[in-house]
Amino acid sequence: RECKYLEERDAAREEAVLANQRLEQAKVNHAAYKEKYTLQAGLVTKLAEKETEAARLVGEKTDLEERLKDLTTERDTLAGKVKDLESRPCSSGTAPDADELVIDPNGEYRGFTRAALVSRIFELEGHQLDAAKSSFDNAVAQLMVLNPGVDLVVEGASELKEVQGGVIVSPAVEED
């Protein structure tokens, strides 16, 4: 009977050793699983961060594409304006010669056409005539104020007439 108990004991010891080996293996597997789980949790966190960053970058890319589109449109518009300005007469960008600087020191009439210059001359002549008339009327008014007791005759007087030899005459017409 002792043999039987010894055999059972030996078998139980073998089962205990196997159970301890399985327990140790389970502990190792559990530690590896925990390590993998921790690693996986870190990867999931990093994945979420990367997805957020990717979404931000996609939005930034869209904004940059819109800005690029706007800037391209603005560049094309400015290129058109440059072409237009380059095609205008007298926009060659050459420096004015000395005669031009004497006549037009500020470059006010540089881009004008001949017709525009003639029109401007007539306009200035009209202003000059208006200024002369205003000055003449002012001089007559001052003479009347300074000589209140004298009855001045102003009929026939004009800012365009001259006194020659004691007589008021119209100026001679100048020919160009």
Chimera marker file (.cmm) of the C-alpha trace (Angstrom):
<marker_set name="trace">
<marker id="1" x="0.000" y="0.000" z="0.000" r="1" g="1" b="0" radius="0.5"/>
<marker id="2" x="2.820" y="2.334" z="0.644" r="1" g="1" b="0" radius="0.5"/>
<marker id="3" x="3.919" y="1.976" z="-2.903" r="1" g="1" b="0" radius="0.5"/>
<marker id="4" x="0.586" y="3.099" z="-4.067" r="1" g="1" b="0" radius="0.5"/>
<marker id="5" x="0.763" y="6.143" z="-1.851" r="1" g="1" b="0" radius="0.5"/>
<marker id="6" x="4.277" y="6.835" z="-2.970" r="1" g="1" b="0" radius="0.5"/>
<marker id="7" x="3.192" y="6.606" z="-6.588" r="1" g="1" b="0" radius="0.5"/>
<marker id="8" x="0.278" y="8.937" z="-5.933" r="1" g="1" b="0" radius="0.5"/>
<marker id="9" x="2.585" y="11.269" z="-4.076" r="1" g="1" b="0" radius="0.5"/>
<marker id="10" x="5.084" y="11.245" z="-6.932" r="1" g="1" b="0" radius="0.5"/>
<marker id="11" x="2.291" y="11.784" z="-9.435" r="1" g="1" b="0" radius="0.5"/>
<marker id="12" x="0.934" y="14.662" z="-7.309" r="1" g="1" b="0" radius="0.5"/>
<marker id="13" x="4.402" y="16.176" z="-7.118" r="1" g="1" b="0" radius="0.5"/>
<marker id="14" x="4.752" y="15.930" z="-10.873" r="1" g="1" b="0" radius="0.5"/>
<marker id="15" x="1.342" y="17.570" z="-11.288" r="1" g="1" b="0" radius="0.5"/>
<marker id="16" x="2.376" y="20.278" z="-8.783" r="1" g="1" b="0" radius="0.5"/>
<marker id="17" x="5.597" y="20.883" z="-10.709" r="1" g="1" b="0" radius="0.5"/>
<marker id="18" x="3.601" y="21.041" z="-13.973" r="1" g="1" b="0" radius="0.5"/>
<marker id="19" x="1.038" y="23.316" z="-12.316" r="1" g="1" b="0" radius="0.5"/>
<marker id="20" x="3.868" y="25.562" z="-11.041" r="1" g="1" b="0" radius="0.5"/>
<marker id="21" x="5.378" y="25.613" z="-14.547" r="1" g="1" b="0" radius="0.5"/>
<marker id="22" x="1.992" y="26.515" z="-16.016" r="1" g="1" b="0" radius="0.5"/>
<marker id="23" x="1.582" y="29.170" z="-13.296" r="1" g="1" b="0" radius="0.5"/>
<marker id="24" x="5.007" y="30.628" z="-14.078" r="1" g="1" b="0" radius="0.5"/>
<marker id="25" x="4.194" y="30.515" z="-17.803" r="1" g="1" b="0" radius="0.5"/>
<marker id="26" x="0.847" y="32.220" z="-17.096" r="1" g="1" b="0" radius="0.5"/>
<marker id="27" x="2.683" y="34.890" z="-15.060" r="1" g="1" b="0" radius="0.5"/>
<marker id="28" x="5.133" y="35.442" z="-17.918" r="1" g="1" b="0" radius="0.5"/>
<marker id="29" x="2.256" y="35.524" z="-20.438" r="1" g="1" b="0" radius="0.5"/>
<marker id="30" x="0.352" y="37.926" z="-18.186" r="1" g="1" b="0" radius="0.5"/>
<marker id="31" x="3.382" y="40.233" z="-17.878" r="1" g="1" b="0" radius="0.5"/>
<marker id="32" x="3.883" y="40.116" z="-21.655" r="1" g="1" b="0" radius="0.5"/>
<marker id="33" x="0.159" y="40.826" z="-22.153" r="1" g="1" b="0" radius="0.5"/>
<marker id="34" x="0.308" y="43.795" z="-19.776" r="1" g="1" b="0" radius="0.5"/>
<marker id="35" x="3.359" y="45.078" z="-21.583" r="1" g="1" b="0" radius="0.5"/>
<marker id="36" x="1.650" y="44.673" z="-24.969" r="1" g="1" b="0" radius="0.5"/>
<marker id="37" x="-1.518" y="46.300" z="-23.588" r="1" g="1" b="0" radius="0.5"/>
<marker id="38" x="0.467" y="49.271" z="-22.265" r="1" g="1" b="0" radius="0.5"/>
<marker id="39" x="2.293" y="49.529" z="-25.590" r="1" g="1" b="0" radius="0.5"/>
<marker id="40" x="-0.993" y="49.247" z="-27.470" r="1" g="1" b="0" radius="0.5"/>
<marker id="41" x="-2.648" y="51.888" z="-25.265" r="1" g="1" b="0" radius="0.5"/>
<marker id="42" x="0.302" y="54.205" z="-25.963" r="1" g="1" b="0" radius="0.5"/>
<marker id="43" x="-0.026" y="53.522" z="-29.681" r="1" g="1" b="0" radius="0.5"/>
<marker id="44" x="-3.763" y="54.242" z="-29.560" r="1" g="1" b="0" radius="0.5"/>
<marker id="45" x="-3.033" y="57.541" z="-27.801" r="1" g="1" b="0" radius="0.5"/>
<marker id="46" x="-0.332" y="58.401" z="-30.355" r="1" g="1" b="0" radius="0.5"/>
<marker id="47" x="-2.706" y="57.400" z="-33.166" r="1" g="1" b="0" radius="0.5"/>
<marker id="48" x="-5.379" y="59.745" z="-31.807" r="1" g="1" b="0" radius="0.5"/>
<marker id="49" x="-2.819" y="62.559" z="-31.571" r="1" g="1" b="0" radius="0.5"/>
<marker id="50" x="-1.616" y="61.889" z="-35.116" r="1" g="1" b="0" radius="0.5"/>
<marker id="51" x="-5.205" y="61.827" z="-36.423" r="1" g="1" b="0" radius="0.5"/>
<marker id="52" x="-5.859" y="65.190" z="-34.743" r="1" g="1" b="0" radius="0.5"/>
<marker id="53" x="-2.660" y="66.596" z="-36.217" r="1" g="1" b="0" radius="0.5"/>
<marker id="54" x="-3.566" y="65.170" z="-39.640" r="1" g="1" b="0" radius="0.5"/>
<marker id="55" x="-7.000" y="66.840" z="-39.470" r="1" g="1" b="0" radius="0.5"/>
<marker id="56" x="-5.334" y="70.143" z="-38.511" r="1" g="1" b="0" radius="0.5"/>
<marker id="57" x="-2.865" y="69.828" z="-41.378" r="1" g="1" b="0" radius="0.5"/>
<marker id="58" x="-5.655" y="69.042" z="-43.842" r="1" g="1" b="0" radius="0.5"/>
<marker id="59" x="-7.464" y="72.212" z="-42.724" r="1" g="1" b="0" radius="0.5"/>
<marker id="60" x="-4.242" y="74.193" z="-42.973" r="1" g="1" b="0" radius="0.5"/>
<marker id="61" x="-3.633" y="72.756" z="-46.439" r="1" g="1" b="0" radius="0.5"/>
<marker id="62" x="-7.117" y="73.850" z="-47.526" r="1" g="1" b="0" radius="0.5"/>
<marker id="63" x="-6.488" y="77.356" z="-46.187" r="1" g="1" b="0" radius="0.5"/>
<marker id="64" x="-3.133" y="77.532" z="-47.953" r="1" g="1" b="0" radius="0.5"/>
<marker id="65" x="-4.675" y="76.336" z="-51.217" r="1" g="1" b="0" radius="0.5"/>
<marker id="66" x="-7.309" y="79.098" z="-50.965" r="1" g="1" b="0" radius="0.5"/>
<marker id="67" x="-4.607" y="81.661" z="-50.207" r="1" g="1" b="0" radius="0.5"/>
<marker id="68" x="-2.557" y="80.384" z="-53.144" r="1" g="1" b="0" radius="0.5"/>
<marker id="69" x="-5.609" y="80.701" z="-55.381" r="1" g="1" b="0" radius="0.5"/>
<marker id="70" x="-6.198" y="84.292" z="-54.181" r="1" g="1" b="0" radius="0.5"/>
<marker id="71" x="-2.543" y="85.208" z="-54.611" r="1" g="1" b="0" radius="0.5"/>
<marker id="72" x="-2.476" y="83.664" z="-58.089" r="1" g="1" b="0" radius="0.5"/>
<marker id="73" x="-5.533" y="85.695" z="-59.051" r="1" g="1" b="0" radius="0.5"/>
<marker id="74" x="-3.932" y="88.847" z="-57.628" r="1" g="1" b="0" radius="0.5"/>
<marker id="75" x="-0.687" y="88.102" z="-59.498" r="1" g="1" b="0" radius="0.5"/>
<marker id="76" x="-2.598" y="87.664" z="-62.760" r="1" g="1" b="0" radius="0.5"/>
<marker id="77" x="-4.483" y="90.914" z="-62.155" r="1" g="1" b="0" radius="0.5"/>
<marker id="78" x="-1.266" y="92.786" z="-61.420" r="1" g="1" b="0" radius="0.5"/>
<marker id="79" x="0.418" y="91.258" z="-64.481" r="1" g="1" b="0" radius="0.5"/>
<marker id="80" x="-2.509" y="92.505" z="-66.585" r="1" g="1" b="0" radius="0.5"/>
<marker id="81" x="-2.156" y="95.972" z="-65.101" r="1" g="1" b="0" radius="0.5"/>
<marker id="82" x="1.585" y="95.962" z="-65.805" r="1" g="1" b="0" radius="0.5"/>
<marker id="83" x="0.929" y="94.939" z="-69.423" r="1" g="1" b="0" radius="0.5"/>
<marker id="84" x="-1.688" y="97.669" z="-69.735" r="1" g="1" b="0" radius="0.5"/>
<marker id="85" x="0.656" y="100.289" z="-68.299" r="1" g="1" b="0" radius="0.5"/>
<marker id="86" x="3.505" y="99.147" z="-70.526" r="1" g="1" b="0" radius="0.5"/>
<marker id="87" x="1.304" y="99.381" z="-73.615" r="1" g="1" b="0" radius="0.5"/>
<marker id="88" x="0.251" y="102.987" z="-72.936" r="1" g="1" b="0" radius="0.5"/>
<marker id="89" x="1.935" y="105.701" z="-75.004" r="1" g="1" b="0" radius="0.5"/>
<marker id="90" x="4.771" y="107.575" z="-73.332" r="1" g="1" b="0" radius="0.5"/>
<marker id="91" x="5.089" y="104.938" z="-70.637" r="1" g="1" b="0" radius="0.5"/>
<marker id="92" x="8.428" y="103.700" z="-71.874" r="1" g="1" b="0" radius="0.5"/>
<marker id="93" x="10.057" y="104.771" z="-68.653" r="1" g="1" b="0" radius="0.5"/>
<marker id="94" x="12.756" y="106.826" z="-70.380" r="1" g="1" b="0" radius="0.5"/>
<marker id="95" x="14.030" y="109.811" z="-68.499" r="1" g="1" b="0" radius="0.5"/>
<marker id="96" x="12.819" y="113.183" z="-69.778" r="1" g="1" b="0" radius="0.5"/>
<marker id="97" x="15.378" y="115.263" z="-71.634" r="1" g="1" b="0" radius="0.5"/>
<marker id="98" x="16.564" y="118.686" z="-70.436" r="1" g="1" b="0" radius="0.5"/>
<marker id="99" x="14.094" y="120.637" z="-72.619" r="1" g="1" b="0" radius="0.5"/>
<marker id="100" x="11.173" y="118.696" z="-71.196" r="1" g="1" b="0" radius="0.5"/>
<marker id="101" x="12.367" y="119.367" z="-67.646" r="1" g="1" b="0" radius="0.5"/>
<marker id="102" x="12.477" y="123.121" z="-68.349" r="1" g="1" b="0" radius="0.5"/>
<marker id="103" x="8.964" y="123.167" z="-69.803" r="1" g="1" b="0" radius="0.5"/>
<marker id="104" x="7.378" y="120.563" z="-67.486" r="1" g="1" b="0" radius="0.5"/>
<marker id="105" x="9.614" y="120.165" z="-64.373" r="1" g="1" b="0" radius="0.5"/>
<marker id="106" x="7.055" y="118.126" z="-62.412" r="1" g="1" b="0" radius="0.5"/>
<marker id="107" x="6.247" y="115.795" z="-65.309" r="1" g="1" b="0" radius="0.5"/>
<marker id="108" x="2.581" y="116.791" z="-65.074" r="1" g="1" b="0" radius="0.5"/>
<marker id="109" x="1.984" y="116.543" z="-68.836" r="1" g="1" b="0" radius="0.5"/>
<marker id="110" x="4.339" y="113.651" z="-69.615" r="1" g="1" b="0" radius="0.5"/>
<marker id="111" x="1.718" y="111.059" z="-70.597" r="1" g="1" b="0" radius="0.5"/>
<marker id="112" x="-0.562" y="113.510" z="-72.433" r="1" g="1" b="0" radius="0.5"/>
<marker id="113" x="-1.457" y="113.160" z="-76.088" r="1" g="1" b="0" radius="0.5"/>
<marker id="114" x="-1.222" y="116.126" z="-78.440" r="1" g="1" b="0" radius="0.5"/>
<marker id="115" x="-5.011" y="116.636" z="-78.331" r="1" g="1" b="0" radius="0.5"/>
<marker id="116" x="-4.981" y="116.590" z="-74.522" r="1" g="1" b="0" radius="0.5"/>
<marker id="117" x="-2.195" y="119.183" z="-74.431" r="1" g="1" b="0" radius="0.5"/>
<marker id="118" x="-4.063" y="121.498" z="-76.859" r="1" g="1" b="0" radius="0.5"/>
<marker id="119" x="-7.202" y="121.097" z="-74.745" r="1" g="1" b="0" radius="0.5"/>
<marker id="120" x="-5.228" y="121.972" z="-71.604" r="1" g="1" b="0" radius="0.5"/>
<marker id="121" x="-3.787" y="125.091" z="-73.309" r="1" g="1" b="0" radius="0.5"/>
<marker id="122" x="-7.284" y="126.329" z="-74.192" r="1" g="1" b="0" radius="0.5"/>
<marker id="123" x="-8.452" y="125.632" z="-70.661" r="1" g="1" b="0" radius="0.5"/>
<marker id="124" x="-5.538" y="127.613" z="-69.178" r="1" g="1" b="0" radius="0.5"/>
<marker id="125" x="-6.168" y="130.508" z="-71.614" r="1" g="1" b="0" radius="0.5"/>
<marker id="126" x="-9.795" y="130.584" z="-70.440" r="1" g="1" b="0" radius="0.5"/>
<marker id="127" x="-8.664" y="130.721" z="-66.809" r="1" g="1" b="0" radius="0.5"/>
<marker id="128" x="-6.197" y="133.465" z="-67.653" r="1" g="1" b="0" radius="0.5"/>
<marker id="129" x="-8.924" y="135.530" z="-69.310" r="1" g="1" b="0" radius="0.5"/>
<marker id="130" x="-11.214" y="135.008" z="-66.282" r="1" g="1" b="0" radius="0.5"/>
<marker id="131" x="-8.417" y="136.141" z="-63.955" r="1" g="1" b="0" radius="0.5"/>
<marker id="132" x="-7.764" y="139.266" z="-66.062" r="1" g="1" b="0" radius="0.5"/>
<marker id="133" x="-11.479" y="140.160" z="-66.124" r="1" g="1" b="0" radius="0.5"/>
<marker id="134" x="-11.730" y="139.678" z="-62.362" r="1" g="1" b="0" radius="0.5"/>
<marker id="135" x="-8.649" y="141.883" z="-61.807" r="1" g="1" b="0" radius="0.5"/>
<marker id="136" x="-10.058" y="144.582" z="-64.143" r="1" g="1" b="0" radius="0.5"/>
<marker id="137" x="-13.455" y="144.583" z="-62.385" r="1" g="1" b="0" radius="0.5"/>
<marker id="138" x="-11.673" y="144.781" z="-59.032" r="1" g="1" b="0" radius="0.5"/>
<marker id="139" x="-9.576" y="147.775" z="-60.182" r="1" g="1" b="0" radius="0.5"/>
<marker id="140" x="-12.707" y="149.598" z="-61.438" r="1" g="1" b="0" radius="0.5"/>
<marker id="141" x="-14.515" y="148.914" z="-58.138" r="1" g="1" b="0" radius="0.5"/>
<marker id="142" x="-11.533" y="150.246" z="-56.163" r="1" g="1" b="0" radius="0.5"/>
<marker id="143" x="-11.418" y="153.447" z="-58.258" r="1" g="1" b="0" radius="0.5"/>
<marker id="144" x="-15.135" y="154.032" z="-57.611" r="1" g="1" b="0" radius="0.5"/>
<marker id="145" x="-14.648" y="153.526" z="-53.857" r="1" g="1" b="0" radius="0.5"/>
<marker id="146" x="-11.614" y="155.819" z="-53.759" r="1" g="1" b="0" radius="0.5"/>
<marker id="147" x="-13.401" y="158.551" z="-55.772" r="1" g="1" b="0" radius="0.5"/>
<marker id="148" x="-16.946" y="158.652" z="-54.367" r="1" g="1" b="0" radius="0.5"/>
<marker id="149" x="-17.628" y="162.222" z="-55.495" r="1" g="1" b="0" radius="0.5"/>
<marker id="150" x="-16.530" y="161.577" z="-59.095" r="1" g="1" b="0" radius="0.5"/>
<marker id="151" x="-18.887" y="160.026" z="-61.606" r="1" g="1" b="0" radius="0.5"/>
<marker id="152" x="-16.584" y="157.596" z="-63.459" r="1" g="1" b="0" radius="0.5"/>
<marker id="153" x="-17.551" y="156.526" z="-66.956" r="1" g="1" b="0" radius="0.5"/>
<marker id="154" x="-16.741" y="152.835" z="-67.490" r="1" g="1" b="0" radius="0.5"/>
<marker id="155" x="-18.700" y="152.257" z="-70.680" r="1" g="1" b="0" radius="0.5"/>
<marker id="156" x="-16.473" y="151.012" z="-73.468" r="1" g="1" b="0" radius="0.5"/>
<marker id="157" x="-13.750" y="149.942" z="-71.016" r="1" g="1" b="0" radius="0.5"/>
<marker id="158" x="-12.687" y="146.317" z="-71.205" r="1" g="1" b="0" radius="0.5"/>
<marker id="159" x="-9.927" y="144.136" z="-69.884" r="1" g="1" b="0" radius="0.5"/>
<marker id="160" x="-9.048" y="143.289" z="-73.487" r="1" g="1" b="0" radius="0.5"/>
<marker id="161" x="-8.625" y="146.903" z="-74.704" r="1" g="1" b="0" radius="0.5"/>
<marker id="162" x="-5.528" y="149.089" z="-74.525" r="1" g="1" b="0" radius="0.5"/>
<marker id="163" x="-4.816" y="152.787" z="-74.347" r="1" g="1" b="0" radius="0.5"/>
<marker id="164" x="-2.770" y="154.011" z="-77.312" r="1" g="1" b="0" radius="0.5"/>
<marker id="165" x="-2.143" y="157.684" z="-77.917" r="1" g="1" b="0" radius="0.5"/>
<marker id="166" x="-4.804" y="158.698" z="-75.382" r="1" g="1" b="0" radius="0.5"/>
<marker id="167" x="-7.484" y="156.573" z="-77.085" r="1" g="1" b="0" radius="0.5"/>
<marker id="168" x="-8.955" y="153.208" z="-75.981" r="1" g="1" b="0" radius="0.5"/>
<marker id="169" x="-8.474" y="150.662" z="-78.772" r="1" g="1" b="0" radius="0.5"/>
<marker id="170" x="-8.880" y="146.938" z="-79.179" r="1" g="1" b="0" radius="0.5"/>
<marker id="171" x="-5.550" y="145.138" z="-79.454" r="1" g="1" b="0" radius="0.5"/>
<marker id="172" x="-4.417" y="144.023" z="-82.889" r="1" g="1" b="0" radius="0.5"/>
<marker id="173" x="-5.063" y="140.365" z="-83.694" r="1" g="1" b="0" radius="0.5"/>
<marker id="174" x="-1.805" y="138.420" z="-83.537" r="1" g="1" b="0" radius="0.5"/>
<marker id="175" x="-1.107" y="135.847" z="-86.175" r="1" g="1" b="0" radius="0.5"/>
<marker id="176" x="0.776" y="132.674" z="-85.303" r="1" g="1" b="0" radius="0.5"/>
<link id1="1" id2="2" r="1" g="1" b="0" radius="0.2"/>
<link id1="2" id2="3" r="1" g="1" b="0" radius="0.2"/>
<link id1="3" id2="4" r="1" g="1" b="0" radius="0.2"/>
<link id1="4" id2="5" r="1" g="1" b="0" radius="0.2"/>
<link id1="5" id2="6" r="1" g="1" b="0" radius="0.2"/>
<link id1="6" id2="7" r="1" g="1" b="0" radius="0.2"/>
<link id1="7" id2="8" r="1" g="1" b="0" radius="0.2"/>
<link id1="8" id2="9" r="1" g="1" b="0" radius="0.2"/>
<link id1="9" id2="10" r="1" g="1" b="0" radius="0.2"/>
<link id1="10" id2="11" r="1" g="1" b="0" radius="0.2"/>
<link id1="11" id2="12" r="1" g="1" b="0" radius="0.2"/>
<link id1="12" id2="13" r="1" g="1" b="0" radius="0.2"/>
<link id1="13" id2="14" r="1" g="1" b="0" radius="0.2"/>
<link id1="14" id2="15" r="1" g="1" b="0" radius="0.2"/>
<link id1="15" id2="16" r="1" g="1" b="0" radius="0.2"/>
<link id1="16" id2="17" r="1" g="1" b="0" radius="0.2"/>
<link id1="17" id2="18" r="1" g="1" b="0" radius="0.2"/>
<link id1="18" id2="19" r="1" g="1" b="0" radius="0.2"/>
<link id1="19" id2="20" r="1" g="1" b="0" radius="0.2"/>
<link id1="20" id2="21" r="1" g="1" b="0" radius="0.2"/>
<link id1="21" id2="22" r="1" g="1" b="0" radius="0.2"/>
<link id1="22" id2="23" r="1" g="1" b="0" radius="0.2"/>
<link id1="23" id2="24" r="1" g="1" b="0" radius="0.2"/>
<link id1="24" id2="25" r="1" g="1" b="0" radius="0.2"/>
<link id1="25" id2="26" r="1" g="1" b="0" radius="0.2"/>
<link id1="26" id2="27" r="1" g="1" b="0" radius="0.2"/>
<link id1="27" id2="28" r="1" g="1" b="0" radius="0.2"/>
<link id1="28" id2="29" r="1" g="1" b="0" radius="0.2"/>
<link id1="29" id2="30" r="1" g="1" b="0" radius="0.2"/>
<link id1="30" id2="31" r="1" g="1" b="0" radius="0.2"/>
<link id1="31" id2="32" r="1" g="1" b="0" radius="0.2"/>
<link id1="32" id2="33" r="1" g="1" b="0" radius="0.2"/>
<link id1="33" id2="34" r="1" g="1" b="0" radius="0.2"/>
<link id1="34" id2="35" r="1" g="1" b="0" radius="0.2"/>
<link id1="35" id2="36" r="1" g="1" b="0" radius="0.2"/>
<link id1="36" id2="37" r="1" g="1" b="0" radius="0.2"/>
<link id1="37" id2="38" r="1" g="1" b="0" radius="0.2"/>
<link id1="38" id2="39" r="1" g="1" b="0" radius="0.2"/>
<link id1="39" id2="40" r="1" g="1" b="0" radius="0.2"/>
<link id1="40" id2="41" r="1" g="1" b="0" radius="0.2"/>
<link id1="41" id2="42" r="1" g="1" b="0" radius="0.2"/>
<link id1="42" id2="43" r="1" g="1" b="0" radius="0.2"/>
<link id1="43" id2="44" r="1" g="1" b="0" radius="0.2"/>
<link id1="44" id2="45" r="1" g="1" b="0" radius="0.2"/>
<link id1="45" id2="46" r="1" g="1" b="0" radius="0.2"/>
<link id1="46" id2="47" r="1" g="1" b="0" radius="0.2"/>
<link id1="47" id2="48" r="1" g="1" b="0" radius="0.2"/>
<link id1="48" id2="49" r="1" g="1" b="0" radius="0.2"/>
<link id1="49" id2="50" r="1" g="1" b="0" radius="0.2"/>
<link id1="50" id2="51" r="1" g="1" b="0" radius="0.2"/>
<link id1="51" id2="52" r="1" g="1" b="0" radius="0.2"/>
<link id1="52" id2="53" r="1" g="1" b="0" radius="0.2"/>
<link id1="53" id2="54" r="1" g="1" b="0" radius="0.2"/>
<link id1="54" id2="55" r="1" g="1" b="0" radius="0.2"/>
<link id1="55" id2="56" r="1" g="1" b="0" radius="0.2"/>
<link id1="56" id2="57" r="1" g="1" b="0" radius="0.2"/>
<link id1="57" id2="58" r="1" g="1" b="0" radius="0.2"/>
<link id1="58" id2="59" r="1" g="1" b="0" radius="0.2"/>
<link id1="59" id2="60" r="1" g="1" b="0" radius="0.2"/>
<link id1="60" id2="61" r="1" g="1" b="0" radius="0.2"/>
<link id1="61" id2="62" r="1" g="1" b="0" radius="0.2"/>
<link id1="62" id2="63" r="1" g="1" b="0" radius="0.2"/>
<link id1="63" id2="64" r="1" g="1" b="0" radius="0.2"/>
<link id1="64" id2="65" r="1" g="1" b="0" radius="0.2"/>
<link id1="65" id2="66" r="1" g="1" b="0" radius="0.2"/>
<link id1="66" id2="67" r="1" g="1" b="0" radius="0.2"/>
<link id1="67" id2="68" r="1" g="1" b="0" radius="0.2"/>
<link id1="68" id2="69" r="1" g="1" b="0" radius="0.2"/>
<link id1="69" id2="70" r="1" g="1" b="0" radius="0.2"/>
<link id1="70" id2="71" r="1" g="1" b="0" radius="0.2"/>
<link id1="71" id2="72" r="1" g="1" b="0" radius="0.2"/>
<link id1="72" id2="73" r="1" g="1" b="0" radius="0.2"/>
<link id1="73" id2="74" r="1" g="1" b="0" radius="0.2"/>
<link id1="74" id2="75" r="1" g="1" b="0" radius="0.2"/>
<link id1="75" id2="76" r="1" g="1" b="0" radius="0.2"/>
<link id1="76" id2="77" r="1" g="1" b="0" radius="0.2"/>
<link id1="77" id2="78" r="1" g="1" b="0" radius="0.2"/>
<link id1="78" id2="79" r="1" g="1" b="0" radius="0.2"/>
<link id1="79" id2="80" r="1" g="1" b="0" radius="0.2"/>
<link id1="80" id2="81" r="1" g="1" b="0" radius="0.2"/>
<link id1="81" id2="82" r="1" g="1" b="0" radius="0.2"/>
<link id1="82" id2="83" r="1" g="1" b="0" radius="0.2"/>
<link id1="83" id2="84" r="1" g="1" b="0" radius="0.2"/>
<link id1="84" id2="85" r="1" g="1" b="0" radius="0.2"/>
<link id1="85" id2="86" r="1" g="1" b="0" radius="0.2"/>
<link id1="86" id2="87" r="1" g="1" b="0" radius="0.2"/>
<link id1="87" id2="88" r="1" g="1" b="0" radius="0.2"/>
<link id1="88" id2="89" r="1" g="1" b="0" radius="0.2"/>
<link id1="89" id2="90" r="1" g="1" b="0" radius="0.2"/>
<link id1="90" id2="91" r="1" g="1" b="0" radius="0.2"/>
<link id1="91" id2="92" r="1" g="1" b="0" radius="0.2"/>
<link id1="92" id2="93" r="1" g="1" b="0" radius="0.2"/>
<link id1="93" id2="94" r="1" g="1" b="0" radius="0.2"/>
<link id1="94" id2="95" r="1" g="1" b="0" radius="0.2"/>
<link id1="95" id2="96" r="1" g="1" b="0" radius="0.2"/>
<link id1="96" id2="97" r="1" g="1" b="0" radius="0.2"/>
<link id1="97" id2="98" r="1" g="1" b="0" radius="0.2"/>
<link id1="98" id2="99" r="1" g="1" b="0" radius="0.2"/>
<link id1="99" id2="100" r="1" g="1" b="0" radius="0.2"/>
<link id1="100" id2="101" r="1" g="1" b="0" radius="0.2"/>
<link id1="101" id2="102" r="1" g="1" b="0" radius="0.2"/>
<link id1="102" id2="103" r="1" g="1" b="0" radius="0.2"/>
<link id1="103" id2="104" r="1" g="1" b="0" radius="0.2"/>
<link id1="104" id2="105" r="1" g="1" b="0" radius="0.2"/>
<link id1="105" id2="106" r="1" g="1" b="0" radius="0.2"/>
<link id1="106" id2="107" r="1" g="1" b="0" radius="0.2"/>
<link id1="107" id2="108" r="1" g="1" b="0" radius="0.2"/>
<link id1="108" id2="109" r="1" g="1" b="0" radius="0.2"/>
<link id1="109" id2="110" r="1" g="1" b="0" radius="0.2"/>
<link id1="110" id2="111" r="1" g="1" b="0" radius="0.2"/>
<link id1="111" id2="112" r="1" g="1" b="0" radius="0.2"/>
<link id1="112" id2="113" r="1" g="1" b="0" radius="0.2"/>
<link id1="113" id2="114" r="1" g="1" b="0" radius="0.2"/>
<link id1="114" id2="115" r="1" g="1" b="0" radius="0.2"/>
<link id1="115" id2="116" r="1" g="1" b="0" radius="0.2"/>
<link id1="116" id2="117" r="1" g="1" b="0" radius="0.2"/>
<link id1="117" id2="118" r="1" g="1" b="0" radius="0.2"/>
<link id1="118" id2="119" r="1" g="1" b="0" radius="0.2"/>
<link id1="119" id2="120" r="1" g="1" b="0" radius="0.2"/>
<link id1="120" id2="121" r="1" g="1" b="0" radius="0.2"/>
<link id1="121" id2="122" r="1" g="1" b="0" radius="0.2"/>
<link id1="122" id2="123" r="1" g="1" b="0" radius="0.2"/>
<link id1="123" id2="124" r="1" g="1" b="0" radius="0.2"/>
<link id1="124" id2="125" r="1" g="1" b="0" radius="0.2"/>
<link id1="125" id2="126" r="1" g="1" b="0" radius="0.2"/>
<link id1="126" id2="127" r="1" g="1" b="0" radius="0.2"/>
<link id1="127" id2="128" r="1" g="1" b="0" radius="0.2"/>
<link id1="128" id2="129" r="1" g="1" b="0" radius="0.2"/>
<link id1="129" id2="130" r="1" g="1" b="0" radius="0.2"/>
<link id1="130" id2="131" r="1" g="1" b="0" radius="0.2"/>
<link id1="131" id2="132" r="1" g="1" b="0" radius="0.2"/>
<link id1="132" id2="133" r="1" g="1" b="0" radius="0.2"/>
<link id1="133" id2="134" r="1" g="1" b="0" radius="0.2"/>
<link id1="134" id2="135" r="1" g="1" b="0" radius="0.2"/>
<link id1="135" id2="136" r="1" g="1" b="0" radius="0.2"/>
<link id1="136" id2="137" r="1" g="1" b="0" radius="0.2"/>
<link id1="137" id2="138" r="1" g="1" b="0" radius="0.2"/>
<link id1="138" id2="139" r="1" g="1" b="0" radius="0.2"/>
<link id1="139" id2="140" r="1" g="1" b="0" radius="0.2"/>
<link id1="140" id2="141" r="1" g="1" b="0" radius="0.2"/>
<link id1="141" id2="142" r="1" g="1" b="0" radius="0.2"/>
<link id1="142" id2="143" r="1" g="1" b="0" radius="0.2"/>
<link id1="143" id2="144" r="1" g="1" b="0" radius="0.2"/>
<link id1="144" id2="145" r="1" g="1" b="0" radius="0.2"/>
<link id1="145" id2="146" r="1" g="1" b="0" radius="0.2"/>
<link id1="146" id2="147" r="1" g="1" b="0" radius="0.2"/>
<link id1="147" id2="148" r="1" g="1" b="0" radius="0.2"/>
<link id1="148" id2="149" r="1" g="1" b="0" radius="0.2"/>
<link id1="149" id2="150" r="1" g="1" b="0" radius="0.2"/>
<link id1="150" id2="151" r="1" g="1" b="0" radius="0.2"/>
<link id1="151" id2="152" r="1" g="1" b="0" radius="0.2"/>
<link id1="152" id2="153" r="1" g="1" b="0" radius="0.2"/>
<link id1="153" id2="154" r="1" g="1" b="0" radius="0.2"/>
<link id1="154" id2="155" r="1" g="1" b="0" radius="0.2"/>
<link id1="155" id2="156" r="1" g="1" b="0" radius="0.2"/>
<link id1="156" id2="157" r="1" g="1" b="0" radius="0.2"/>
<link id1="157" id2="158" r="1" g="1" b="0" radius="0.2"/>
<link id1="158" id2="159" r="1" g="1" b="0" radius="0.2"/>
<link id1="159" id2="160" r="1" g="1" b="0" radius="0.2"/>
<link id1="160" id2="161" r="1" g="1" b="0" radius="0.2"/>
<link id1="161" id2="162" r="1" g="1" b="0" radius="0.2"/>
<link id1="162" id2="163" r="1" g="1" b="0" radius="0.2"/>
<link id1="163" id2="164" r="1" g="1" b="0" radius="0.2"/>
<link id1="164" id2="165" r="1" g="1" b="0" radius="0.2"/>
<link id1="165" id2="166" r="1" g="1" b="0" radius="0.2"/>
<link id1="166" id2="167" r="1" g="1" b="0" radius="0.2"/>
<link id1="167" id2="168" r="1" g="1" b="0" radius="0.2"/>
<link id1="168" id2="169" r="1" g="1" b="0" radius="0.2"/>
<link id1="169" id2="170" r="1" g="1" b="0" radius="0.2"/>
<link id1="170" id2="171" r="1" g="1" b="0" radius="0.2"/>
<link id1="171" id2="172" r="1" g="1" b="0" radius="0.2"/>
<link id1="172" id2="173" r="1" g="1" b="0" radius="0.2"/>
<link id1="173" id2="174" r="1" g="1" b="0" radius="0.2"/>
<link id1="174" id2="175" r="1" g="1" b="0" radius="0.2"/>
<link id1="175" id2="176" r="1" g="1" b="0" radius="0.2"/>
</marker_set>
